[in-house]
Amino acid sequence: MSTPTTTEQDNLQSRLPDPIQLFPEMASIAGAMSKAIRNGAIPETTIGLVQLRAGQIVGSTYHTVRQTGLLRKAGETEERITAVASWQDAPYFTDAERVALELVEAVLTPNPFGERVPDELFAKASAHYDDKALWTLTLAMSQICFFIPVALIGKPIPGKALGKNYSR
């Protein structure tokens, strides 16, 4: 199996045009969401790890590439970035990061045996995060979930800068 070359990457096409062309108000919505979750209640690294895990769970190459790049730019190690997919037994995460990753998995993974976020998981999260931090974490998940259909249906080009990630 070969890795796409730069030329192949350059030939990727999005399915839809940039939604900002059709819905300019999305730029202010995205900006407001980013401002809301970057309030200092939880580390930006935790937000990035949670959003990376969300992209992995839903199978979005666009989001996994984007979040990986943002984490690298923020100075995260390759070990921590790579280990997000197997965080349960990886030695690289704090207890607070682990519960955040467990929470995003619970939210995005169906549970045929009960609630996705049972009281026990909420209690674990509450032991690490106060109300504002829990809301921040919840909104960070909401932000990535807002853009998951955009990535899966519109297929923006992975690795391209915002505003340049649509070919139509």
Backbone as ProteinMPNN parsed JSONL, in Angstrom:
{"seq_chain_A": "MSTPTTTEQDNLQSRLPDPIQLFPEMASIAGAMSKAIRNGAIPETTIGLVQLRAGQIVGSTYHTVRQTGLLRKAGETEERITAVASWQDAPYFTDAERVALELVEAVLTPNPFGERVPDELFAKASAHYDDKALWTLTLAMSQICFFIPVALIGKPIPGKALGKNYSR", "coords_chain_A": {"N_chain_A": [[0.856, -1.178, 0.0], [0.665, 2.126, -0.908], [1.693, 5.416, 0.077], [-0.063, 8.434, -0.472], [1.312, 10.625, -2.865], [2.674, 13.965, -2.955], [1.762, 15.126, -5.306], [-0.506, 13.53, -5.866], [-2.003, 14.23, -3.607], [-2.373, 16.918, -4.144], [-4.146, 16.683, -6.22], [-6.547, 15.999, -5.119], [-10.054, 16.391, -4.713], [-12.699, 18.328, -3.395], [-16.05, 17.44, -2.475], [-18.083, 19.272, -2.313], [-18.473, 22.87, -2.564], [-16.728, 25.388, -0.607], [-18.478, 25.911, 2.34], [-18.735, 28.46, 3.396], [-18.944, 30.192, 1.282], [-21.591, 29.925, 0.568], [-22.961, 30.209, 2.932], [-22.198, 32.658, 4.632], [-22.407, 33.418, 7.312], [-21.549, 31.258, 8.764], [-18.856, 31.544, 9.318], [-18.741, 33.37, 11.449], [-20.148, 31.895, 13.33], [-18.455, 29.658, 13.672], [-16.202, 31.01, 14.639], [-17.22, 32.075, 17.036], [-17.78, 29.721, 18.417], [-15.197, 28.673, 18.721], [-14.05, 30.691, 20.305], [-15.626, 30.437, 22.606], [-14.893, 27.884, 23.611], [-12.219, 28.178, 24.086], [-11.608, 29.292, 26.617], [-9.98, 29.065, 28.772], [-10.702, 27.326, 30.79], [-10.168, 24.635, 30.523], [-7.18, 22.947, 29.469], [-5.896, 23.848, 26.239], [-4.647, 21.802, 24.914], [-6.017, 19.538, 25.837], [-8.493, 19.959, 24.64], [-7.717, 19.699, 21.953], [-6.842, 16.993, 21.933], [-9.235, 15.645, 22.53], [-10.801, 16.419, 20.353], [-9.307, 15.329, 18.271], [-9.604, 12.594, 18.897], [-12.356, 12.359, 18.502], [-12.516, 12.785, 15.719], [-11.125, 10.501, 14.88], [-12.835, 8.453, 15.819], [-15.185, 8.798, 14.289], [-14.188, 8.364, 11.811], [-13.042, 10.358, 10.167], [-10.85, 11.545, 7.979], [-10.145, 14.148, 7.313], [-10.598, 15.613, 9.757], [-8.896, 14.205, 11.523], [-6.367, 14.631, 10.401], [-6.301, 17.444, 10.481], [-6.581, 18.039, 13.292], [-4.351, 16.67, 14.279], [-2.281, 18.137, 13.072], [-2.716, 20.648, 14.302], [-2.205, 19.98, 16.974], [0.5, 19.243, 16.79], [1.575, 21.716, 16.038], [1.109, 23.065, 18.389], [3.037, 21.989, 19.955], [2.848, 19.392, 20.879], [3.923, 16.022, 21.57], [4.944, 13.411, 19.305], [4.468, 10.885, 20.31], [2.315, 11.218, 22.122], [0.327, 12.22, 20.403], [0.051, 10.112, 18.538], [-0.716, 8.061, 20.257], [-3.31, 8.658, 21.0], [-5.29, 7.169, 19.738], [-5.131, 4.779, 21.083], [-5.497, 5.327, 23.779], [-6.332, 4.189, 26.219], [-4.498, 2.33, 27.277], [-2.135, 3.664, 27.062], [0.766, 5.335, 28.295], [0.887, 8.118, 28.348], [-0.908, 10.118, 29.147], [-2.654, 12.387, 31.324], [-4.741, 11.868, 34.248], [-6.991, 13.501, 34.058], [-7.034, 14.078, 31.304], [-7.473, 11.504, 30.371], [-10.078, 10.934, 31.322], [-11.467, 12.818, 29.853], [-11.049, 11.869, 27.256], [-12.321, 9.415, 27.52], [-14.896, 10.311, 27.915], [-15.541, 11.588, 25.437], [-15.484, 9.363, 23.807], [-17.621, 7.918, 24.899], [-19.764, 9.608, 24.296], [-19.778, 9.528, 21.486], [-20.0, 6.875, 20.773], [-22.246, 4.314, 20.303], [-24.11, 2.755, 22.921], [-25.283, -0.25, 23.591], [-26.238, -1.178, 25.972], [-27.18, 0.677, 27.781], [-27.145, 4.036, 29.07], [-25.203, 6.403, 27.235], [-23.497, 8.173, 28.526], [-23.063, 7.355, 31.505], [-23.979, 7.808, 35.013], [-21.738, 7.168, 36.581], [-19.532, 7.693, 34.921], [-19.919, 10.429, 34.516], [-19.505, 11.272, 37.147], [-16.796, 10.634, 37.468], [-15.703, 12.427, 35.612], [-16.518, 14.822, 36.786], [-14.932, 14.826, 39.024], [-12.546, 15.731, 38.084], [-13.03, 18.046, 36.677], [-14.53, 21.243, 37.026], [-17.82, 22.841, 36.956], [-17.759, 24.819, 34.872], [-15.558, 23.95, 33.378], [-16.455, 21.391, 32.653], [-18.61, 22.094, 31.027], [-17.162, 23.427, 29.074], [-15.636, 21.35, 27.993], [-17.75, 19.792, 27.024], [-18.787, 21.563, 25.106], [-16.57, 21.685, 23.419], [-16.639, 19.147, 22.325], [-19.098, 19.404, 21.065], [-18.492, 21.346, 19.175], [-16.684, 20.018, 17.4], [-18.41, 18.011, 16.589], [-20.316, 19.504, 15.223], [-18.962, 20.067, 12.893], [-18.417, 17.568, 11.808], [-20.333, 16.332, 9.947], [-19.923, 18.133, 7.844], [-17.302, 17.544, 7.08], [-17.48, 14.791, 6.429], [-19.427, 14.656, 4.419], [-19.078, 16.91, 2.652], [-16.375, 16.689, 2.156], [-13.803, 18.27, 2.58], [-10.426, 19.089, 1.668], [-7.923, 17.219, 3.124], [-5.296, 18.485, 5.185], [-5.015, 20.929, 3.955], [-5.065, 24.485, 4.286], [-7.567, 26.312, 6.147], [-10.129, 27.778, 4.221], [-8.776, 27.256, 1.935], [-9.255, 24.679, 1.531], [-11.195, 23.583, -0.043], [-12.078, 22.603, -3.308], [-13.881, 23.447, -5.128]], "CA_chain_A": [[0.0, 0.0, 0.0], [1.524, 3.302, -0.996], [1.223, 6.665, 0.652], [-0.261, 9.403, -1.555], [2.381, 11.589, -3.08], [2.219, 15.351, -2.927], [0.991, 15.362, -6.52], [-1.819, 12.929, -5.66], [-2.688, 15.066, -2.618], [-2.764, 18.146, -4.826], [-5.232, 16.382, -7.149], [-7.785, 15.701, -4.395], [-11.149, 17.32, -4.95], [-13.797, 18.293, -2.436], [-17.337, 17.139, -3.111], [-18.888, 20.484, -2.304], [-17.676, 24.09, -2.388], [-16.596, 25.902, 0.755], [-19.812, 26.352, 2.774], [-18.718, 29.898, 3.71], [-19.421, 30.882, 0.076], [-23.055, 29.861, 0.544], [-23.465, 30.593, 4.261], [-21.117, 33.448, 5.233], [-22.566, 33.499, 8.765], [-20.842, 30.135, 9.394], [-17.558, 32.011, 9.81], [-18.925, 33.942, 12.783], [-20.537, 30.786, 14.21], [-17.221, 28.909, 13.974], [-15.378, 31.871, 15.491], [-17.832, 32.148, 18.369], [-17.581, 28.418, 19.063], [-13.787, 28.6, 19.123], [-13.848, 31.613, 21.43], [-16.294, 29.885, 23.788], [-14.17, 26.75, 24.204], [-10.866, 28.584, 24.451], [-11.849, 30.22, 27.712], [-9.015, 28.808, 29.828], [-11.221, 26.407, 31.806], [-9.404, 23.395, 30.342], [-6.054, 23.207, 28.568], [-6.158, 23.708, 24.805], [-4.187, 20.473, 24.534], [-7.111, 18.602, 26.097], [-9.462, 20.191, 23.562], [-7.165, 19.084, 20.743], [-6.852, 15.535, 22.071], [-10.635, 15.224, 22.452], [-11.269, 16.597, 18.98], [-8.617, 14.316, 17.476], [-10.261, 11.302, 19.146], [-13.657, 12.413, 17.835], [-12.27, 12.562, 14.296], [-10.772, 9.095, 14.696], [-14.009, 7.611, 16.055], [-16.138, 8.889, 13.174], [-13.508, 8.019, 10.565], [-12.846, 11.547, 9.343], [-9.458, 11.856, 7.675], [-9.973, 15.596, 7.4], [-10.464, 16.046, 11.159], [-7.713, 13.637, 12.168], [-5.204, 15.358, 9.883], [-6.354, 18.823, 10.998], [-6.285, 18.078, 14.727], [-2.955, 16.262, 14.455], [-1.462, 19.295, 12.722], [-2.857, 21.669, 15.342], [-1.487, 19.495, 18.165], [1.946, 19.377, 16.513], [1.895, 23.149, 16.083], [1.069, 23.452, 19.805], [4.188, 21.402, 20.629], [2.597, 18.039, 21.387], [4.865, 15.009, 21.11], [4.41, 12.4, 18.398], [3.973, 9.767, 21.113], [0.976, 11.534, 22.642], [-0.597, 12.325, 19.274], [-0.172, 8.768, 18.005], [-1.351, 7.215, 21.268], [-4.716, 9.001, 21.232], [-6.111, 6.056, 19.255], [-5.067, 3.68, 22.056], [-5.26, 6.062, 25.025], [-6.675, 3.427, 27.42], [-3.321, 1.701, 27.872], [-0.949, 4.474, 26.776], [1.233, 5.993, 29.513], [1.204, 9.515, 28.049], [-1.994, 11.044, 29.435], [-3.022, 12.628, 32.715], [-6.054, 11.321, 34.599], [-8.013, 14.413, 33.522], [-7.106, 13.845, 29.854], [-8.08, 10.177, 30.172], [-11.527, 11.005, 31.498], [-11.976, 13.592, 28.715], [-11.076, 10.945, 26.117], [-13.372, 8.444, 27.806], [-16.165, 11.006, 27.733], [-15.831, 11.756, 24.008], [-15.817, 8.033, 23.279], [-18.968, 7.582, 25.354], [-20.712, 10.437, 23.55], [-19.815, 9.19, 20.06], [-20.1, 5.429, 20.551], [-23.5, 3.773, 20.835], [-24.019, 1.799, 24.02], [-26.508, -1.042, 23.55], [-26.582, -1.639, 27.319], [-27.603, 1.744, 28.678], [-26.794, 5.414, 28.719], [-23.854, 6.618, 26.7], [-22.736, 8.811, 29.603], [-23.704, 6.964, 32.768], [-23.659, 8.625, 36.181], [-20.38, 6.862, 37.048], [-18.591, 8.441, 34.081], [-20.086, 11.843, 34.853], [-18.853, 11.487, 38.454], [-15.344, 10.653, 37.209], [-15.391, 13.7, 34.954], [-16.719, 15.882, 37.779], [-13.806, 14.802, 39.961], [-11.414, 16.413, 37.449], [-13.444, 19.294, 36.041], [-15.651, 21.957, 37.642], [-18.942, 23.025, 36.032], [-17.352, 25.556, 33.667], [-14.673, 23.076, 32.6], [-17.283, 20.341, 32.041], [-19.322, 22.71, 29.904], [-16.17, 23.698, 28.029], [-15.364, 20.057, 27.37], [-18.963, 19.442, 26.277], [-18.853, 22.431, 23.925], [-15.49, 21.28, 22.508], [-17.187, 18.001, 21.592], [-20.156, 19.934, 20.204], [-17.861, 22.046, 18.056], [-16.202, 19.049, 16.408], [-19.586, 17.327, 16.052], [-20.931, 20.426, 14.271], [-18.218, 20.012, 11.637], [-18.249, 16.201, 11.301], [-21.041, 16.135, 8.669], [-19.266, 18.956, 6.829], [-16.131, 16.805, 6.607], [-17.825, 13.493, 5.846], [-20.238, 14.833, 3.216], [-18.449, 17.875, 1.744], [-15.008, 16.223, 1.915], [-12.72, 19.238, 2.39], [-9.156, 18.423, 1.38], [-7.093, 17.123, 4.329], [-3.986, 19.114, 5.159], [-5.061, 22.26, 3.356], [-5.463, 25.545, 5.218], [-8.956, 26.772, 6.059], [-10.306, 28.712, 3.119], [-8.118, 26.681, 0.753], [-9.47, 23.237, 1.635], [-12.257, 23.183, -0.972], [-11.602, 22.789, -4.684], [-14.968, 23.924, -5.981]], "C_chain_A": [[0.895, 1.231, 0.0], [0.858, 4.503, -0.358], [1.023, 7.651, -0.496], [0.922, 10.366, -1.663], [1.809, 12.99, -3.011], [1.366, 15.649, -4.151], [-0.404, 14.772, -6.391], [-2.643, 13.748, -4.671], [-3.188, 16.341, -3.278], [-3.941, 17.927, -5.778], [-6.543, 16.029, -6.444], [-8.809, 16.797, -4.643], [-12.16, 17.206, -3.811], [-15.079, 17.967, -3.198], [-18.192, 18.384, -3.275], [-17.97, 21.7, -2.22], [-17.596, 24.467, -0.915], [-17.961, 26.424, 1.21], [-19.875, 27.845, 3.1], [-19.192, 30.713, 2.5], [-20.949, 30.969, 0.058], [-23.692, 30.371, 1.829], [-22.388, 31.397, 4.989], [-21.202, 33.55, 6.755], [-21.884, 32.339, 9.485], [-19.486, 30.563, 9.94], [-17.699, 32.591, 11.213], [-19.368, 32.878, 13.785], [-19.3, 30.005, 14.634], [-16.312, 29.715, 14.897], [-15.916, 31.955, 16.909], [-17.654, 30.829, 19.12], [-16.143, 28.283, 19.559], [-13.513, 29.488, 20.327], [-14.448, 31.041, 22.71], [-15.483, 28.77, 24.427], [-12.734, 27.091, 24.592], [-10.928, 29.653, 25.537], [-10.897, 30.007, 28.884], [-9.476, 27.821, 30.893], [-10.552, 25.034, 31.727], [-8.269, 23.693, 29.371], [-6.442, 23.001, 27.098], [-5.688, 22.353, 24.29], [-5.297, 19.45, 24.735], [-8.181, 18.735, 25.023], [-8.983, 19.509, 22.284], [-7.188, 17.568, 20.786], [-8.274, 14.989, 21.909], [-11.132, 15.333, 21.011], [-10.565, 15.64, 18.021], [-9.307, 12.964, 17.649], [-11.629, 11.264, 18.486], [-13.498, 12.154, 16.338], [-11.918, 11.112, 14.001], [-12.011, 8.201, 14.811], [-14.954, 7.631, 14.86], [-15.492, 8.602, 11.822], [-13.315, 9.188, 9.631], [-11.35, 11.84, 9.159], [-9.208, 13.35, 7.808], [-9.74, 16.033, 8.84], [-9.231, 15.449, 11.834], [-6.453, 14.344, 11.679], [-5.164, 16.772, 10.459], [-5.964, 18.883, 12.471], [-4.857, 17.643, 15.027], [-2.023, 17.428, 14.161], [-1.522, 20.386, 13.776], [-2.126, 21.259, 16.618], [0.016, 19.595, 17.98], [2.376, 20.84, 16.627], [1.933, 23.653, 17.519], [2.2, 22.815, 20.61], [3.965, 20.024, 21.214], [3.597, 17.056, 20.795], [4.166, 14.027, 20.177], [3.841, 11.217, 19.177], [2.55, 10.029, 21.603], [-0.045, 11.605, 21.506], [-0.951, 10.935, 18.75], [-0.973, 7.91, 18.979], [-2.804, 7.579, 21.561], [-5.626, 7.851, 20.81], [-6.153, 4.895, 20.241], [-4.829, 4.225, 23.461], [-5.46, 5.215, 26.275], [-5.447, 2.801, 28.083], [-2.023, 2.452, 27.585], [-0.532, 5.255, 28.021], [1.386, 7.513, 29.41], [0.18, 10.539, 28.514], [-2.253, 11.181, 30.93], [-4.385, 11.988, 32.983], [-7.177, 12.191, 34.038], [-8.154, 14.226, 32.009], [-7.78, 12.505, 29.56], [-9.6, 10.238, 30.312], [-12.154, 11.817, 30.367], [-12.067, 12.701, 27.472], [-12.154, 9.875, 26.307], [-14.751, 9.056, 27.556], [-16.508, 11.176, 26.255], [-16.151, 10.41, 23.367], [-17.233, 7.641, 23.672], [-20.025, 8.348, 24.559], [-20.871, 9.94, 22.114], [-19.957, 7.7, 19.755], [-21.414, 4.916, 21.139], [-23.25, 2.747, 21.937], [-25.323, 0.995, 24.038], [-27.009, -1.464, 24.932], [-27.012, -0.53, 28.265], [-27.212, 3.113, 28.158], [-25.391, 5.482, 28.138], [-22.956, 7.234, 27.768], [-23.437, 8.474, 30.916], [-23.245, 7.868, 33.921], [-22.226, 8.4, 36.666], [-19.337, 7.626, 36.237], [-18.702, 9.932, 34.361], [-19.394, 12.162, 36.182], [-17.33, 11.519, 38.294], [-14.925, 11.98, 36.584], [-15.502, 14.863, 35.94], [-15.601, 15.933, 38.809], [-12.6, 15.566, 39.399], [-11.76, 17.804, 36.923], [-14.602, 19.923, 36.811], [-16.729, 22.188, 36.578], [-18.539, 23.744, 34.752], [-16.464, 24.689, 32.783], [-15.468, 21.95, 31.933], [-18.092, 20.891, 30.871], [-18.365, 22.999, 28.757], [-15.846, 22.42, 27.269], [-16.554, 19.608, 26.512], [-19.063, 20.271, 25.004], [-17.738, 22.122, 22.933], [-15.933, 20.073, 21.684], [-18.268, 18.478, 20.622], [-19.571, 20.621, 18.98], [-17.4, 21.054, 16.995], [-17.381, 18.311, 15.786], [-20.348, 18.194, 15.051], [-20.279, 20.28, 12.902], [-18.008, 18.603, 11.086], [-19.045, 15.975, 10.011], [-20.422, 16.946, 7.536], [-18.09, 18.184, 6.223], [-16.51, 15.511, 5.894], [-18.611, 13.617, 4.546], [-19.543, 15.74, 2.201], [-17.038, 17.501, 1.33], [-14.004, 17.339, 1.613], [-11.402, 18.48, 2.279], [-8.282, 18.418, 2.636], [-5.75, 17.82, 4.133], [-3.939, 20.493, 4.536], [-5.547, 23.265, 4.38], [-6.937, 25.885, 5.046], [-9.067, 27.844, 4.98], [-9.661, 28.244, 1.827], [-8.354, 25.171, 0.687], [-10.664, 22.734, 0.827], [-11.799, 23.507, -2.379], [-12.679, 23.333, -5.61], [-15.392, 25.317, -5.58]], "O_chain_A": [[1.79, 1.348, 0.836], [-0.366, 4.591, -0.266], [1.851, 7.705, -1.406], [1.448, 10.847, -0.659], [0.592, 13.173, -3.009], [0.357, 16.347, -4.05], [-1.385, 15.42, -6.757], [-3.842, 13.941, -4.871], [-4.299, 16.793, -3.003], [-4.655, 18.874, -6.109], [-7.55, 15.785, -7.109], [-8.469, 17.973, -4.767], [-12.438, 16.109, -3.327], [-15.177, 18.19, -4.405], [-18.928, 18.527, -4.251], [-16.806, 21.568, -1.843], [-18.32, 23.92, -0.083], [-18.544, 27.283, 0.549], [-20.956, 28.433, 3.082], [-19.769, 31.789, 2.659], [-21.523, 31.954, -0.406], [-24.807, 30.893, 1.824], [-21.728, 30.864, 5.881], [-20.185, 33.746, 7.42], [-21.66, 32.417, 10.692], [-19.015, 29.998, 10.927], [-16.861, 32.329, 12.076], [-19.006, 32.947, 14.959], [-19.116, 29.721, 15.817], [-15.722, 29.167, 15.828], [-15.151, 31.91, 17.872], [-17.404, 30.828, 20.326], [-15.904, 27.833, 20.679], [-12.822, 29.081, 21.261], [-13.847, 31.148, 23.779], [-15.387, 28.704, 25.652], [-12.108, 26.353, 25.353], [-10.385, 30.749, 25.399], [-11.001, 30.705, 29.893], [-8.716, 27.508, 31.81], [-10.389, 24.355, 32.741], [-8.384, 24.594, 28.54], [-7.212, 22.101, 26.764], [-6.259, 21.814, 23.342], [-5.495, 18.582, 23.885], [-8.715, 17.733, 24.55], [-9.755, 18.823, 21.613], [-7.515, 16.923, 19.79], [-8.484, 13.986, 21.228], [-11.809, 14.433, 20.514], [-11.174, 15.186, 17.053], [-9.566, 12.267, 16.668], [-12.024, 10.224, 17.959], [-14.265, 11.387, 15.756], [-12.355, 10.554, 12.995], [-12.21, 7.301, 13.995], [-15.469, 6.586, 14.461], [-16.175, 8.597, 10.798], [-13.414, 9.027, 8.414], [-10.681, 12.321, 10.074], [-8.185, 13.77, 8.348], [-8.78, 16.752, 9.116], [-8.585, 16.122, 12.637], [-5.559, 14.624, 12.478], [-4.106, 17.241, 10.878], [-5.114, 19.685, 12.857], [-4.22, 18.185, 15.93], [-1.082, 17.68, 14.914], [-0.5, 20.986, 14.11], [-1.499, 22.093, 17.271], [0.732, 19.987, 18.901], [3.401, 21.157, 17.23], [2.698, 24.564, 17.838], [2.32, 23.063, 21.81], [4.803, 19.53, 21.968], [4.061, 17.227, 19.667], [2.952, 13.838, 20.251], [2.851, 10.615, 18.762], [1.685, 9.158, 21.506], [-1.16, 11.102, 21.641], [-2.125, 10.625, 18.545], [-1.817, 7.118, 18.56], [-3.468, 6.862, 22.309], [-6.634, 7.591, 21.467], [-7.103, 4.112, 20.238], [-4.057, 3.659, 24.235], [-4.83, 5.482, 27.298], [-5.363, 2.746, 29.31], [-0.935, 1.935, 27.838], [-1.388, 5.784, 28.731], [1.962, 8.13, 30.305], [0.381, 11.733, 28.295], [-2.097, 10.231, 31.697], [-5.095, 11.613, 32.05], [-8.201, 11.672, 33.594], [-9.27, 14.217, 31.488], [-8.561, 12.388, 28.616], [-10.324, 9.656, 29.504], [-13.279, 11.524, 29.962], [-13.043, 12.769, 26.725], [-12.818, 9.483, 25.347], [-15.654, 8.392, 27.047], [-17.648, 10.934, 25.857], [-16.999, 10.331, 22.478], [-17.968, 7.087, 22.855], [-21.06, 7.79, 24.196], [-21.981, 9.933, 21.583], [-20.027, 7.314, 18.589], [-21.663, 5.068, 22.335], [-22.295, 1.974, 21.88], [-26.358, 1.511, 24.459], [-28.089, -2.043, 25.048], [-27.193, -0.785, 29.455], [-26.983, 3.309, 26.965], [-24.509, 4.708, 28.511], [-21.791, 6.859, 27.899], [-24.299, 9.221, 31.38], [-22.255, 8.592, 33.808], [-21.57, 9.341, 37.114], [-18.372, 8.147, 36.795], [-17.688, 10.626, 34.434], [-18.766, 13.212, 36.318], [-16.657, 12.341, 38.915], [-13.924, 12.578, 36.977], [-14.678, 15.776, 35.928], [-15.354, 16.982, 39.404], [-11.733, 15.999, 40.157], [-10.876, 18.642, 36.747], [-15.542, 19.232, 37.203], [-16.566, 21.775, 35.43], [-18.93, 23.329, 33.661], [-16.61, 24.698, 31.561], [-15.195, 21.591, 30.787], [-18.24, 20.227, 29.845], [-18.724, 22.831, 27.591], [-15.79, 22.418, 26.039], [-16.372, 19.103, 25.405], [-19.387, 19.741, 23.942], [-17.93, 22.278, 21.727], [-15.638, 19.985, 20.492], [-18.341, 18.005, 19.488], [-20.099, 20.489, 17.876], [-17.697, 21.232, 15.814], [-17.364, 18.014, 14.592], [-20.963, 17.666, 14.125], [-20.952, 20.359, 11.874], [-17.468, 18.457, 9.99], [-18.477, 15.462, 9.047], [-20.398, 16.493, 6.392], [-17.908, 18.171, 5.006], [-15.922, 15.173, 4.866], [-18.478, 12.771, 3.662], [-19.428, 15.387, 1.028], [-16.554, 17.936, 0.285], [-13.417, 17.369, 0.531], [-11.291, 17.349, 2.751], [-7.937, 19.478, 3.158], [-5.149, 17.755, 3.061], [-2.904, 21.158, 4.591], [-6.354, 22.931, 5.248], [-7.491, 25.765, 3.954], [-8.197, 28.706, 4.852], [-9.956, 28.765, 0.752], [-7.732, 24.472, -0.112], [-11.095, 21.592, 0.993], [-11.204, 24.557, -2.621], [-12.397, 23.646, -6.767], [-16.299, 25.885, -6.188]]}, "name": "protein", "num_of_chains": 1, "seq": "MSTPTTTEQDNLQSRLPDPIQLFPEMASIAGAMSKAIRNGAIPETTIGLVQLRAGQIVGSTYHTVRQTGLLRKAGETEERITAVASWQDAPYFTDAERVALELVEAVLTPNPFGERVPDELFAKASAHYDDKALWTLTLAMSQICFFIPVALIGKPIPGKALGKNYSR"}
